[in-house]
Amino acid sequence: MPVSHSVLLLLPVTLAVLSAVLWHVWASCSHLLRNPLRVLPGPASPSRFLGYAWQFWTTDPTELHEDWVSRYGRTLQYRILSYRCLFTMDTKALGHILIRDDVYQKPPPVRSFVAQMLGNGEHHRRQLRDIFALEVTRSGGVAQIDFYEWVNRLTLDVIGEAAFSYNMGTLDIDRKPNELCDAFRMVSQSVTRMSWYPMLRFFFPILRTLPEEQSRRFTRARKVMAEFAGQLIDDKRRELADEGSLDTKRRRHKHGDFLTLVVEANMGATIPPSQQLSDETIIDECTTFLPAGHDTTAITLAWFTYNLARYPDVQEKLRKELFTIGTDTPTIEQLSSLRYLDNVLREVVRLHPSIPSSLRMSMVDDMLPLSEPVYIDGVAHDRIWVPKGTPIVIPILAINRDKALWGEDAFEFRPDRWDALPEAVSSIPGVWANNLTFMGGQHACLGFRFSLNQIKVAIFTLLRAFEFEFAVPVEDIGKSSTFLVRPMRLSAPEAGPQLPLLVREHRPD
């Protein structure tokens, strides 16, 4: 009986997958037996093959990490597939890892996964306020809205304006949805729960050659964003060429966005051709900057308002402080002078990082210093040997709410703590507000100040006009178990990220 053509086509793929699995089994056994980290304390693996891979892919591992620290100490090891992972909440060790960015880099699977998804103003805030006001009026005084949906639109419009001087139009309720906005929605809100096949594709690159619907959607979305960025680059280049007679100061006043500055610098006569950025490089930066920048800001703004709804006394105290400014259009300096607004924002960022943990991998062998010794066979060691290729977990949320650093109330939302911080938190190697949300070192988040200012302005505009409370029981609002931690309804995870709130007009007494 002749073998079908489809079987012949599948045969090499099947052999490749089988070879990858066999290689992984061999690598797992040899690597784990030889790895010097095996002598460190740590939990036994729940699976001989997977280790803790499934638990870490499908849930936020922060609580698991915190439990292990209570049992094994602040520096430990555990296994994910063939990797012996190092986990530490030692702030001296974390500072060493974040500063030595040449030694500790993102693992190749993480870079590949992120690349698959992303690629290698005031007017908008008032527009959103007016939309909420219209919905409140239509609903007879109290409107139910999905707050996350609207702030996601807001931040996309704001960053589009700031980065490219381009109006996305997502807050224009009369404007029809367009392919570009759909592409950003696809990348930033693709899934709310993980499954087996994406995990296998993450750890086994050979599987990425097989067709898969989510990957095809990502590819289409990236193509749309790349075409959009390419067209903007061409437009900017033509505009700058036409305005060549204008002096530099006037051009920058007219075009103060990120893309114009990059294109203008690239066109400068002082930059040799060999050092100029290619259009492909600029496009990659744009397709990373836009979705990553707007989504993380939207997430933080959503969790900010979640806590205002959960703690009405905080909402009222903050609103009173906002009304001490006698204008609807404050300067950044005026907003920075509001102490309680800054306290609340710091507490939100501390307890609700968009990414609860991150990964680094040692590119070379290194000696990692510790402030708290690790005990091996009863002997204390103040440094440990980290072999090349070791994955290291950066416990962002676990550090941000570590009771050993913050005190027994570390898990509580308490903005007043920022008026008298414990001395211990000064050892946290973060770039802002004694936490790791924006990381540290040379690869700390570059746009965090833009994001923080954007959140302050949005809260100032909305909280002076409206009062917020939950539209569903607070117990029904949970966190998505994906790369970015968004609010969602636990009773309806298939609906995607959402934050249903009741909004009513604020009427001063």
BELSULPE-V131287 format. One line per field, one symbol per residue. burial: 1 if it has 9 or more other ideal C-beta (glycine too) atoms within 8 Angstrom, else 0. A space follows every 10 residues. Layout:
burial = ???
//
This chain:
burial = 0000000000 0010011001 1001101100 1100101101 1110101001 1111111101 1101110110 0011111111 1011111111 1111111111 1011111011 1111111110 0001111110 1110110010 0111111111 1111111111 1111000111 1000000001 1111011111 0111000111 1101001100 0001111101 1101110111 0110011011 0010000000 1100101111 1111010000 1000000000 0111111111 1111111111 1111111110 1001101110 1100100001 0001100101 1111111111 1111111111 1100010111 0001110000 1001111001 1111111111 1110110001 0010101100 0000101111 1100111111 1001000101 1111111111 1111110101 0100011001 1101111111 0010001111 111111000
//
